[in-house]
Amino acid sequence: MKKIYKIILGSLICLALIMASSVSMIGFAQQQDTSEISIEGIWQGKLKVPGTELIIVFKISKNSDGTLTATLDSPDQGVTGIPVEEVIFEDNTLRLEVKSAGAVFEGKVSEDFLIIEGEWKQSGGTFPLTVNRVDEAVEILRPQVPKKPYPYIEKKVAYTNLKAGVKLVGTLTFPSDKGVFPAVLLITGSGPQDRDETIYGHHPFLVLADYLTRQGIAVLRVDDRGAGESTGDFSQATSEDFASDVLAGVEYLKTCKEIDSKKIGLIGHSEGGLIAPMVAVKSPDVAFIVLMAGPGLTGEEILYLQGALISRAMGVSEEDIIKKRQFNEKIFSVLIEEKDSEIAEERLRQMFEEDWEKMSDEEKEQIGDSELFLEAQLQSLLSPWLKFFLTYDPKPTLSKVKCPVLAINGEKDLQVPPKENLSAIEEVLKAGGNKNYTIKELPGLNHLFQTAQTGVPSEYVKIEETISPVVLKIVGDWILEQTETK
């Protein structure tokens, strides 16, 4: 789920770096003194921003013409080889500009050329960053990522949501080239996601698809519209639009000779758990749904709960938590009530400017450039997705779901709190007359279903586990139970 109010700059950095990884530009540098060759090599450090800590790696080398070139890696995000478009080394000062990410690092090089102390600037924020010369960059371990060759069939597929004019591209895996199999279509959480739902170097949907396919279940996972190889404009889409993309996926699966058309189900994670019931109600071809950290409350209710839980876990005072809640309430009321987007933008701008005046010097320094910060806030807040998410109540739709439902959540999930959401889902399914549903709150697991200590999002990257094996077995066993031949 998306985090609102003063968006943590770490989140903005993560987004910008991921987006930058798809830019195929070659970074050239200004000419430097050829005697200064010691700057070449691998430089690594930890960038600490509010709410998270990211390993940053610069790899600097020399072109044949004597100019310097560099790339940036963010191992925690699974992103490597981002071009550094400008490399300047003069008077023992190194400046690296990653224009595609809107970021600049500038620092002083020690006399022994082992340490560079400087600052990272991005999205209006300025953060200290020290990088050290290393022989090899750190490797982020993700032991559950499957290795090829796979003991099953994998093929690239594409189909079209004709109504929206969107081409969707993904991967279909099925157990073998003989037989007909039950199938599931995976639905990602919020934000532009690739088919593996990649986050912090983790590939949850790849791991899930691999496990289920080995259990005899075909799996379709797809890049979101406007992400990866799929076409369309993600920024103008809402959950309803994504639901129409999923419907197109169900129709596609029905045409596949390897798939039993009477045993097609959906697995939705986070916002995907909001979308799956929408599709199940619209399509009689959906045989079952799995909601992994799916919402049972309105987006507005979830964001209030989420903000308080994450802030509390990060040590924010109760007084500040209350202030943030009150500020969010004002913002959300504008987004929900104001029909004119230009008036809404002006009202929000005024609110942020008034809030800025009340901030301490320390808070202002942490945010950095107020204009850049404000524009980033407005772009996120005024999206069609957020307005829909704030006001959409999943309960009426859930009450109409008649197919089997498995709803699971981690006990340490701070983004879609389990008790409030699971109880709401169970209550409405029961009231709607659904006779086949299973609700489970799983101890010790976070929003990504990793075994966690705190559940805070900044912890996701530090955990090697991508999905708890317990979760994989629960989901796999339940699907096989629903699809076994009667």
C-alpha positions in Angstrom: 0.0 0.0 0.0 1.1 3.5 -0.6 2.2 5.7 2.4 0.8 9.2 2.6 1.5 12.4 4.5 5.1 13.4 4.4 6.3 10.7 2.1 9.5 9.2 3.5 12.3 10.4 1.2 13.7 6.9 1.3 10.6 5.7 -0.6 11.1 8.4 -3.2 14.7 7.3 -3.6 13.7 3.7 -4.0 11.2 4.6 -6.7 13.6 6.9 -8.6 16.4 4.3 -8.6 14.2 1.5 -9.9 12.8 3.8 -12.6 16.3 4.8 -13.5 17.4 1.2 -14.0 15.5 1.1 -17.3 17.3 4.0 -18.8 19.9 2.9 -21.4 22.1 5.9 -21.4 25.9 5.8 -21.4 27.5 8.1 -18.8 30.4 10.1 -20.1 32.6 12.4 -18.0 34.5 15.5 -18.3 38.2 15.2 -19.0 40.4 14.8 -16.0 44.1 14.9 -15.2 45.4 11.5 -16.4 47.7 11.3 -13.3 44.6 11.0 -11.1 43.9 7.3 -11.6 43.3 6.2 -8.1 39.7 7.2 -8.1 38.9 4.2 -10.3 37.4 1.2 -8.5 34.4 0.1 -6.5 33.1 2.5 -3.8 30.5 1.3 -1.3 28.5 2.9 1.5 25.2 3.0 3.4 22.7 5.8 2.7 20.6 6.4 5.8 17.3 8.2 5.1 14.2 8.4 7.3 12.7 5.0 7.6 15.3 2.9 5.8 19.0 2.3 5.0 20.2 1.5 1.5 23.6 0.2 0.3 25.0 2.3 -2.5 27.7 1.1 -4.8 29.6 3.3 -7.4 31.8 1.5 -9.9 34.2 4.0 -11.6 36.4 3.2 -14.6 38.2 5.0 -17.4 37.2 5.1 -21.0 39.8 4.6 -23.8 39.9 8.4 -24.3 40.9 9.0 -20.7 37.6 10.2 -19.5 35.9 8.7 -16.4 32.6 6.7 -16.5 30.6 5.2 -13.7 27.6 3.2 -12.8 25.4 3.0 -9.7 24.1 -0.1 -8.0 21.5 -0.3 -5.3 21.8 -4.0 -4.2 19.0 -3.7 -1.6 16.6 -2.9 -4.5 18.0 -5.5 -6.9 19.1 -2.7 -9.2 22.5 -2.6 -10.9 24.3 -0.7 -13.7 22.4 2.6 -13.5 24.4 5.0 -15.7 26.0 7.9 -14.0 25.6 10.6 -16.6 28.2 13.0 -15.3 31.5 12.1 -13.5 33.7 15.0 -12.4 36.9 14.6 -10.4 38.8 17.8 -9.6 40.8 19.0 -6.6 40.2 15.7 -4.7 36.4 16.3 -5.0 34.3 13.7 -6.8 30.9 14.7 -8.2 28.6 12.0 -9.6 25.2 13.0 -11.1 22.6 10.4 -11.9 20.3 12.5 -14.0 17.8 9.7 -14.7 17.2 9.4 -10.9 17.5 13.1 -10.1 20.3 12.4 -7.7 23.8 13.8 -7.1 26.6 12.6 -4.9 29.5 14.9 -4.1 32.3 14.2 -1.7 36.0 14.8 -0.7 38.4 12.0 -1.4 40.9 11.1 1.4 44.6 11.5 0.7 45.1 7.7 0.6 42.1 7.3 -1.8 40.3 4.9 0.5 37.4 7.0 1.7 35.1 9.6 0.1 33.0 11.7 2.6 30.1 13.7 1.1 26.4 14.2 0.6 23.7 12.5 -1.4 21.0 14.9 -2.8 17.7 13.7 -4.2 14.1 14.8 -4.3 14.9 17.9 -2.4 16.6 16.1 0.5 20.3 16.1 1.5 21.8 13.2 3.4 25.4 12.4 4.5 27.0 9.5 2.6 30.5 8.1 3.1 31.7 5.5 0.6 34.8 3.3 1.1 36.9 1.6 -1.5 36.2 -2.2 -1.6 37.6 -5.1 -3.6 34.1 -6.5 -4.2 30.6 -5.1 -3.8 28.4 -6.6 -1.2 26.1 -9.4 -2.5 22.5 -9.4 -1.2 21.4 -12.9 -0.6 18.0 -14.1 -1.8 18.3 -17.9 -1.3 14.7 -18.7 -2.4 15.1 -17.3 -5.9 14.8 -20.4 -8.1 17.7 -21.3 -10.4 17.3 -22.4 -14.0 16.8 -24.9 -15.5 13.3 -25.3 -14.0 11.7 -28.8 -13.9 8.6 -27.3 -15.6 7.6 -25.4 -18.7 8.0 -21.6 -18.8 6.9 -19.4 -21.7 6.5 -15.7 -22.4 2.9 -14.7 -23.2 1.0 -11.6 -24.3 -2.7 -10.7 -24.6 -4.8 -7.6 -24.8 -7.4 -5.9 -22.7 -9.4 -4.9 -25.7 -11.6 -2.4 -23.8 -8.7 -0.5 -22.5 -6.4 -1.0 -25.5 -3.7 -2.3 -23.2 -1.2 -5.1 -24.1 -0.3 -7.2 -21.1 2.9 -9.2 -21.2 3.9 -11.9 -18.7 5.1 -15.4 -17.9 3.1 -18.6 -17.8 4.5 -21.6 -16.1 2.9 -25.1 -16.1 4.0 -28.4 -14.7 4.7 -30.3 -18.0 3.7 -30.5 -21.6 1.3 -33.3 -20.9 -2.0 -32.9 -19.2 -4.4 -30.1 -18.2 -3.8 -28.2 -15.0 -5.5 -25.9 -12.6 -4.2 -22.3 -12.8 -3.8 -19.1 -10.8 -3.3 -15.6 -12.0 -1.2 -13.5 -9.6 -2.3 -9.9 -8.9 0.3 -7.4 -7.6 0.1 -4.8 -4.9 0.1 -1.0 -5.3 2.5 0.9 -7.4 3.8 0.0 -10.9 5.0 -3.6 -10.4 6.7 -6.1 -12.7 5.5 -9.7 -13.0 7.7 -10.8 -10.1 6.4 -8.0 -7.8 10.1 -7.1 -7.4 10.9 -5.2 -4.2 14.3 -4.6 -2.5 15.9 -7.4 -4.5 13.1 -9.8 -3.6 10.9 -11.5 -6.2 7.9 -12.7 -4.3 5.8 -13.7 -7.3 8.7 -15.6 -8.9 9.2 -17.6 -5.7 5.4 -18.2 -5.4 5.0 -19.2 -9.0 7.9 -21.6 -8.8 6.5 -23.3 -5.7 3.0 -23.7 -7.0 4.1 -24.9 -10.5 6.2 -27.6 -8.8 3.0 -28.6 -6.9 1.1 -29.1 -10.2 -0.5 -25.7 -10.6 -0.1 -23.5 -13.6 0.7 -19.9 -12.8 0.3 -16.7 -14.9 2.2 -13.6 -13.6 2.1 -10.3 -15.6 3.7 -6.9 -15.7 1.2 -4.2 -14.6 -0.1 -1.9 -17.3 2.6 0.7 -18.0 5.3 -1.4 -16.2 7.8 -3.8 -17.6 6.8 -4.9 -21.1 3.1 -4.1 -20.7 1.6 -1.0 -22.4 -0.8 1.6 -21.0 -0.7 4.6 -18.6 -0.3 3.4 -15.0 -0.5 6.9 -13.6 -4.1 7.3 -14.7 -5.4 3.9 -13.7 -7.4 2.9 -10.6 -8.0 -0.5 -9.0 -11.0 -0.9 -11.2 -8.8 -0.5 -14.3 -6.4 -3.1 -13.0 -9.4 -5.4 -12.4 -10.3 -5.2 -16.1 -6.7 -6.2 -16.9 -7.1 -9.3 -14.6 -10.4 -10.2 -16.4 -8.5 -10.1 -19.7 -6.0 -12.5 -18.1 -8.8 -14.9 -17.1 -10.1 -14.9 -20.6 -6.6 -15.6 -21.9 -6.1 -18.6 -19.6 -9.4 -20.0 -20.9 -7.9 -20.2 -24.3 -4.8 -22.2 -23.2 -4.9 -25.9 -24.0 -2.8 -26.6 -20.9 -5.3 -25.0 -18.5 -8.5 -26.5 -17.0 -10.9 -23.6 -17.7 -13.1 -24.7 -14.7 -10.2 -24.4 -12.3 -8.9 -20.9 -12.7 -8.2 -18.9 -9.6 -6.7 -15.6 -8.5 -4.1 -14.8 -5.9 -3.9 -11.1 -4.9 -1.3 -9.5 -2.7 -2.1 -6.2 -0.8 -4.0 -4.1 -3.4 -4.3 -7.3 -5.4 -6.4 -8.7 -2.6 -8.7 -5.7 -3.2 -8.9 -6.5 -6.9 -9.4 -10.3 -6.8 -13.0 -10.0 -5.3 -13.9 -7.4 -7.9 -13.0 -9.9 -10.6 -14.5 -12.9 -8.9 -17.9 -11.1 -8.7 -17.7 -10.1 -12.4 -16.5 -13.4 -13.8 -18.2 -16.8 -13.2 -15.0 -18.4 -14.5 -13.1 -17.6 -11.3 -13.2 -20.8 -9.3 -11.4 -19.5 -6.1 -9.5 -16.6 -4.7 -6.6 -16.2 -2.3 -6.2 -12.8 -0.5 -2.7 -12.3 0.8 -2.8 -9.2 3.1 -6.0 -8.1 1.3 -8.0 -5.1 2.6 -11.3 -5.5 4.4 -11.6 -1.7 5.2 -11.6 1.4 3.1 -8.3 2.8 2.0 -8.8 5.8 4.3 -9.2 3.6 7.3 -6.2 1.5 6.4 -3.9 4.5 5.9 -4.8 5.9 9.3 -4.0 2.6 10.9 -0.9 2.1 8.8 0.5 5.5 9.6 0.1 5.1 13.3 1.5 1.6 13.5 4.6 2.3 11.4 5.3 5.6 13.1 4.9 3.9 16.5 7.3 1.1 15.6 9.8 3.7 14.4 9.7 5.4 17.8 7.6 8.5 16.8 6.0 10.1 19.8 2.2 9.7 20.3 1.9 13.5 20.1 3.4 13.5 16.6 1.3 10.5 15.6 -1.8 12.4 16.5 -0.6 15.5 14.6 0.1 13.4 11.5 -3.4 11.8 11.7 -5.0 15.2 12.0 -3.0 16.5 9.0 -3.9 13.4 6.9 -7.6 13.9 7.8 -7.5 17.4 6.3 -5.7 16.2 3.2 -8.1 13.3 2.6 -11.1 15.4 3.1 -10.0 17.7 0.3 -9.3 14.7 -2.0 -12.6 13.1 -1.2 -14.9 16.1 -1.3 -13.3 18.4 -3.9 -14.5 17.5 -7.4 -12.4 20.2 -9.2 -8.8 18.9 -9.4 -7.3 22.4 -9.8 -9.1 23.7 -6.7 -8.0 20.6 -4.8 -4.4 21.2 -5.8 -4.5 24.8 -4.7 -6.1 23.9 -1.3 -3.5 21.2 -0.8 -0.7 23.5 -1.7 -1.9 26.1 0.8 -2.1 23.4 3.5 1.5 22.2 2.9 2.8 25.8 2.9 1.1 26.5 6.2 2.5 23.3 7.6 6.0 24.2 6.4 5.9 27.4 8.4 5.2 25.4 11.5 8.1 23.0 11.1 11.3 23.2 13.1 14.5 24.1 11.4 15.6 20.5 11.8 12.5 19.2 10.1 13.0 21.7 7.2 16.6 20.6 6.8 15.6 17.0 6.7 13.2 17.7 3.9 15.5 20.0 1.9 14.1 21.8 -1.1 10.5 22.6 -0.1 9.3 23.1 -3.7 10.6 19.8 -4.9 9.1 18.1 -1.9 5.7 19.8 -2.4 5.5 18.8 -6.1 6.3 15.2 -5.2 3.5 15.2 -2.6 1.0 16.7 -5.0 1.8 14.3 -7.8 1.1 11.4 -5.5 -1.9 12.8 -3.7 -3.7 14.0 -6.9 -3.5 10.6 -8.7 -6.8 9.0 -9.7 -5.6 5.8 -7.9 -5.5 7.4 -4.5 -8.9 9.1 -4.7 -10.4 5.7 -5.6 -8.5 3.9 -3.0 -9.5 6.2 -0.2 -13.2 5.9 -0.8 -13.5 2.3 -2.0 -15.2 0.0 0.5 -14.4 -3.7 -0.3 -17.1 -5.1 1.9 -20.1 -4.8 -0.5 -18.1 -6.7 -3.2 -16.8 -9.3 -0.7 -20.4 -10.0 0.4 -21.2 -11.1 -3.2 -18.2 -13.5 -3.5 -19.5 -17.0 -3.6 -16.4 -19.0 -4.7 -14.0 -20.4 -2.1 -11.8 -17.8 -0.4 -8.5 -18.1 1.5 -7.6 -14.9 3.4 -4.2 -14.8 5.1 -2.2 -12.1 6.8 0.9 -11.8 8.8 0.6 -10.9 12.5 3.4 -8.3 12.1 1.9 -6.6 9.0 1.9 -2.9 9.7 0.7 -1.9 6.2 -2.6 -3.9 6.1 -3.1 -4.6 9.8 -4.4 -8.2 10.2 -6.9 -8.0 13.0 -9.0 -5.2 11.7 -8.9 -6.4 8.0 -9.2 -10.1 8.5 -12.1 -9.7 10.9 -13.9 -7.4 8.4 -13.3 -9.9 5.6 -14.6 -12.8 7.7 -17.6 -11.0 8.9 -18.8 -9.9 5.5 -18.2 -13.3 3.8 -20.2 -15.0 6.5 -23.0 -12.4 6.2 -23.0 -12.8 2.5 -23.6 -16.6 2.8 -20.3 -17.8 1.6 -19.9 -21.4 2.8 -16.3 -22.0 1.9 -13.8 -19.6 3.4 -10.6 -19.9 5.5 -9.2 -17.0 7.5 -5.7 -17.2 9.0 -3.5 -14.7 10.9 0.0 -16.1 10.7 2.4 -15.4 13.6 5.7 -13.6 13.1 5.2 -12.6 9.5 5.2 -9.1 7.9 3.3 -7.6 5.0 5.5 -9.5 2.5 5.0 -12.7 4.5 8.6 -12.8 5.6 9.6 -14.0 9.1 10.2 -10.6 10.7 11.2 -9.0 14.0 9.2 -5.7 13.8 7.2 -5.6 10.6 8.6 -2.1 9.7 9.0 -1.7 5.9 12.6 -0.8 6.3 13.2 -4.3 7.6 12.1 -5.9 4.3 15.4 -5.4 2.6 17.4 -6.9 5.5 15.6 -10.2 5.5 17.0 -12.9 3.2 13.7 -14.8 3.2 11.4 -13.8 0.4 8.2 -15.7 1.5 7.9 -17.9 4.5 7.8 -21.6 3.5 4.8 -22.0 5.8 2.8 -19.5 3.6 3.8 -21.3 0.4 2.6 -24.6 1.8 -0.7 -23.1 3.1 -1.5 -21.5 -0.2 -0.4 -24.5 -2.3 -2.3 -27.1 -0.2 -5.5 -25.0 -0.1 -5.5 -24.5 -3.9 -5.0 -28.3 -4.5 -7.8 -29.0 -2.0 -10.1 -26.7 -4.0 -9.1 -28.1 -7.4 -8.8 -31.8 -6.8 -11.1 -34.0 -8.8 -14.3 -34.8 -6.9 
